[in-house]
Amino acid sequence: MSSPLVEPPQNRFSTQVGFLLNNCTGEMVVIGRADRMTRDSLAIAIEALSWMAYEGIGERTALFRAAKQLGVEEAGELRQANRLIMETARFRNRLDSVVAIAIGGNEIKRTAHGVASFLRILAYLKYVDGASRKDLLRVVRWARDILDWRELHPFEKAIALLASGTVVMHRADLSEFDRLALETCHPVWFVERTIRVFGRDFALRMLHRNLSRLPSYIRLNTLAISNADRAMKIAEQIKGSKVPKLDGIWKIQKPSDILTGTNLIQSGALVMQDLAGIVTGLVCSVKPDQSVLDLCAAPGNKTSHLAALMNNRGEIYSIDISDRRLAHWGSEMKRARVQIANAIRADAAETPIQRKVDVVLVDPPCSNTGVLAKSPSIKWRITPARVNEYAAKQYSILRAAANHVDSEGTLVYCTCSILPEENEFVIENFLRRSQEFEVVPQTPFLGSPGLRGLGQCQRFYPHLHECNGYFIAKLRRTD
């Protein structure tokens, strides 16, 4: 297995670029075409995709690492690179099929990472983005310089085929699920599983929705803005539509509109958070002077939302196992003006807190199958075995969390997965063994009812609700 292109040099980012990278997700991609690309954006994309293949890391981490490694800080270059990374990952299995035909049927995974990454990008630019031959030839010249023409020389025929658009995919011999996997750009097992769970029509609409970006959401942070007049002035600056039934929440359709509010986000006045995550905070129904246990708390958007709903009065114990994520959590708490949250590094299944609290929020690690529109590379890393591993961990965390819920207290469980193994199955298993808890109604209820008779649970689907796929269960201790 060959390693990525070069060893990363030491490089220090400016505050502006550091913020861009920390917040650069699929939601923020500026859609451009190949004629707007530069050599540096191509180099970052090739390097980032190589790291993703080599280490199995996500788009955001790979973008940050590649940009730092190559010493590129210019925001426009990073946005173009991010677009290439995201979209190449989104259509990967379809691109691999095209590339495999171009290189004579050999599997692309046997090709050196840098070359494979470039061939995928070239296939994306031609077969998905519709780039002109002139732009493609310029991209090929840059790639020869970035990768060294000698490394690309054995693939010149394949490059010519891809650039000319003469590769034709033959699907006659594919099974139904294999064909749908290429059509929707998802793993075969995931296509089959979603169709069996949700039905063919519903599943295919959901899978097709994952092939384009979702809107972004912004909430007003009342901890940073207590003055009503200033809040109104800020609201007038937001280029988005207000979300019905939710005060201080806006939906942003155009990624460029997010960038216009960067200073307000940096100051803590506005917080970027997905709609389903915002609803989760509201479902917790916290009040000032209550005590809250926030499990798997980093990166902190839910923590800051709970603190705002509590008017910075009460106590929040935020548990996370990762030092790196807790460092980011600390930065978010400072920016959001949160004063009542205390970070504790610990395994959520073995929480060191001894006391009982009014509200426990459990947002455990999950397969993230609800965020495939925003982080498409996840779908190529997740497996059925991993889903089962997550479900077992989620159950153990939920059981541990239940021990800290006070009498008549609230336990809220949520994941950004759409699969019932991590949602309804976990709740059913928990309720069988914890009869002192019951599922209770949620307010607000903006999603769809849960599956398997758990109608008081709430589900969000990308194609129905224009946000991440999500599951929320609210339980109450009745003893």
Protein Blocks (a to p, Z undefined) as FASTA:
>chain_A
ZZdfbdcddddddfklmmmmmmmcfklpccddfklpcfklmmmmmmmmmmmmmnopafkl
mmmmmmmmnopabfklmmmmmmmmmmmmmmmmmmmmmmmmmnoopafklpcfklmmmmmm
mmmmmmmnopafklmmmmmmmmmmmnopklmmmmmmmmmmmmnopaccdfklpcfklmmm
mmnopafklmmmmmmmnojklmmmmmmmmmpccdddddddfklmmbfklmmmmmmmpgcd
ddehiahiacdfblklmmmmmmmmmnomaccddfklmmmmmmnopaehiacddehkbgol
mmmmmmmmnoopajdddddfbfklmmmmmmmmmmnopakbccddddfklcfbfbdcfbdc
dddddehlmmmmmmmmlmmmpcfklmmmmmmmmmmmmmmmmmmpcehiacddddfbfbfk
lmmmmmmmmmmmmmmbccddddddfbdcdeehiambccddfklnopacddddddddfZZ
